[in-house]
Amino acid sequence: MSPLSSLIEIAAGVRDRLQRFRVNRRWAKLCENGMHLGADVWLPDSTWIDPDYCFLISIGDHCGFGAECLILAHDAQMDEFIDAARIGRVIIHPSCHIGSRTVVLPGVEIGPRTIVGANSVVSRSLPPDTVCAGAPARVICSLEDYLTKHRARLGSHPIFPYTKNALTAQERSQIVEALRNQDGYMVGGRSAELRGEGGTPRTPFGARSQQGEQRHRSRH
């Protein structure tokens, strides 16, 4: 490896550690301000959390969010006219997965085990064990039907083993060729995360605010 390549690799490592520090600090700040944030949650830095009312937001264990989601606990659109803004709790139960650029509005409850498609607007509560999408989001199918479909496809579509390391040029070419006329699956990513070998930073097990945890328990 050349000196320049070594320097670039060191710089990338420093950048990744700084980014992880920023994400961890943000998670801690949200919990300090009263938000319940469960364990094993992927909450990207791009997820916008209502800063003034984050104490009304509860996110359960094992949830995941795509890029650029918005979670709102207040609506001040009528404030100019009636000198009042609506506020409401947002409860996202365990094992919910929210697609990129989804907007979650105040006063809703999602899940548990609910998948929300990308670009959805969650303006009403969504039931557990369902797949939902749209604006406003509505039930598309049951979670079991969705999983049954993909389990069947795993037997007939290309599959590739997950790796945290960057793919080689040859591996990328092989995947492109295999997916020329169909889609496929990358398998083993979740197992790697549970072993601590995944590429997605998640909240540590047992890390949540005491205040947020007490409020979370009082709702159930």
C-alpha positions in Angstrom: 0.0 0.0 0.0 1.4 3.4 -1.0 1.9 6.2 1.6 -0.9 8.1 0.1 -3.3 5.2 0.3 -2.3 4.6 3.9 -3.0 8.3 4.7 -6.4 8.1 3.0 -7.3 5.0 5.0 -6.3 6.6 8.3 -8.3 9.7 7.4 -11.4 7.6 6.6 -11.1 5.8 9.9 -10.9 9.1 11.8 -13.9 10.4 9.9 -15.9 7.3 10.7 -15.1 7.5 14.4 -16.0 11.2 14.5 -19.3 10.4 12.8 -20.1 7.6 15.3 -19.2 10.0 18.2 -21.7 12.6 16.8 -24.4 10.0 16.4 -23.9 8.7 19.9 -23.9 12.2 21.4 -27.2 13.0 19.6 -28.8 9.8 20.9 -27.7 10.7 24.4 -29.0 14.3 24.1 -32.5 13.0 22.9 -32.7 10.7 25.9 -31.6 13.5 28.3 -34.5 15.6 26.9 -37.0 12.8 27.8 -37.3 10.8 24.6 -37.6 7.0 25.0 -35.0 5.4 22.7 -34.9 1.6 22.8 -32.0 -0.8 22.3 -30.7 -2.0 18.9 -32.3 1.0 17.0 -30.9 2.4 13.8 -31.7 6.1 13.9 -29.6 7.9 11.2 -28.3 11.3 11.7 -30.5 12.5 8.9 -33.7 11.5 10.9 -35.3 14.8 12.0 -36.7 14.5 15.5 -39.0 17.2 16.8 -36.5 19.0 19.1 -38.9 20.9 21.4 -41.2 18.0 21.9 -39.0 14.9 21.7 -40.2 13.9 25.2 -43.5 13.0 23.6 -41.7 10.5 21.3 -41.1 6.8 22.1 -39.1 4.5 19.9 -39.0 0.8 20.9 -36.3 -1.8 20.6 -35.1 -3.1 17.2 -36.6 -0.3 15.1 -34.9 1.0 12.0 -35.3 4.2 9.9 -34.4 5.0 6.3 -32.6 8.2 5.5 -34.3 11.6 5.9 -37.4 10.6 7.9 -39.3 13.3 10.0 -40.9 12.5 13.3 -43.1 15.4 14.5 -44.8 15.7 17.8 -46.4 19.1 17.2 -48.3 21.0 14.5 -48.2 24.8 14.6 -49.8 25.5 11.2 -52.9 27.1 12.9 -50.9 29.1 15.5 -51.2 32.4 13.6 -55.0 32.1 13.6 -55.9 30.7 16.9 -52.8 31.2 19.0 -52.5 27.5 19.7 -50.5 24.5 18.4 -51.5 20.9 18.5 -49.1 18.5 20.3 -49.4 14.7 20.5 -47.4 11.6 21.4 -45.7 9.5 18.8 -45.3 5.9 19.9 -43.3 3.6 17.6 -43.4 0.1 19.0 -40.6 -2.5 18.8 -39.5 -4.0 15.5 -41.0 -1.3 13.3 -39.1 -0.3 10.2 -39.8 3.1 8.6 -38.8 3.7 5.0 -36.8 6.7 3.8 -38.3 10.2 3.7 -41.4 9.0 5.7 -43.2 11.7 7.7 -44.7 10.7 11.1 -47.2 13.2 12.4 -48.2 13.8 16.0 -50.8 11.7 17.8 -50.0 8.3 16.1 -49.0 4.9 17.2 -47.2 2.4 15.0 -46.8 -1.3 15.4 -45.3 -3.4 16.8 -43.7 -5.2 13.9 -45.0 -2.8 11.3 -43.2 -1.9 8.1 -43.8 1.5 6.5 -42.9 2.1 2.9 -40.7 5.0 1.8 -42.2 8.4 1.2 -45.2 7.6 3.3 -47.1 10.1 5.5 -48.2 8.5 8.8 -51.2 10.7 9.9 -53.1 8.0 11.7 -52.2 5.0 13.8 -51.0 1.8 12.0 -51.8 -1.6 13.3 -49.3 -4.3 14.4 -47.9 -7.0 12.1 -48.7 -5.1 8.9 -47.0 -3.5 5.9 -48.2 0.0 5.2 -47.5 2.7 2.6 -48.9 5.8 1.0 -50.0 9.4 1.9 -51.8 8.9 4.1 -50.2 5.5 5.0 -52.6 2.6 4.9 -52.4 -1.2 5.3 -51.1 -2.9 2.1 -50.9 -6.5 3.4 -50.1 -8.4 6.6 -46.6 -8.9 7.7 -46.9 -12.6 7.4 -48.1 -12.4 3.8 -45.1 -10.1 3.0 -42.6 -12.4 4.7 -44.1 -15.5 3.0 -43.6 -13.9 -0.4 -40.0 -13.1 0.2 -39.2 -16.4 1.8 -40.5 -18.1 -1.4 -38.4 -15.8 -3.6 -35.2 -16.6 -1.7 -35.4 -20.1 -3.2 -35.6 -18.8 -6.8 -33.7 -15.6 -6.9 -30.0 -14.8 -6.7 -28.6 -14.5 -3.1 -25.3 -13.0 -2.0 -23.5 -13.3 1.4 -23.4 -10.0 3.3 -19.9 -8.6 4.0 -19.0 -5.5 5.9 -15.9 -5.1 3.7 -16.1 -3.3 0.4 -16.9 -5.5 -2.5 -14.1 -6.2 -5.1 -14.6 -5.1 -8.7 -15.1 -8.7 -9.6 -17.8 -9.2 -7.0 -19.6 -6.1 -8.1 -19.6 -7.3 -11.7 -20.9 -10.7 -10.7 -23.8 -9.1 -8.8 -24.6 -6.7 -11.7 -24.7 -9.6 -14.1 -26.8 -11.9 -11.8 -29.4 -9.1 -11.4 -29.6 -8.1 -15.1 -33.1 -9.4 -15.4 -34.3 -9.9 -11.8 -33.7 -8.7 -8.3 -32.0 -10.7 -5.6 -31.1 -10.8 -1.9 -28.1 -10.0 0.3 -28.3 -12.4 3.2 -26.7 -12.4 6.6 -26.7 -8.7 7.3 -28.9 -8.9 10.4 -27.0 -11.9 11.8 -23.8 -9.9 11.4 -25.3 -7.0 13.3 -26.3 -9.2 16.2 -22.7 -10.5 16.3 -21.5 -6.9 16.4 -20.1 -7.1 12.9 -22.6 -5.1 11.0 -22.0 -1.9 9.2 -24.9 0.0 10.7 -24.4 1.7 14.1 -27.2 0.9 16.5 -28.1 2.0 20.0 -26.6 -0.3 22.6 -28.6 -2.8 24.5 -29.9 -1.4 27.7 -29.2 2.2 26.7 -32.2 4.4 27.2 -33.3 7.4 29.4 -34.7 6.5 32.8 -37.3 9.2 32.4 -38.2 8.0 28.9 -38.4 4.4 30.1 -40.7 5.2 32.9 -43.1 7.1 30.6 -42.9 4.3 28.0 -43.9 1.7 30.6 -46.8 3.9 31.9 -48.4 3.9 28.4 -48.8 0.1 28.3 
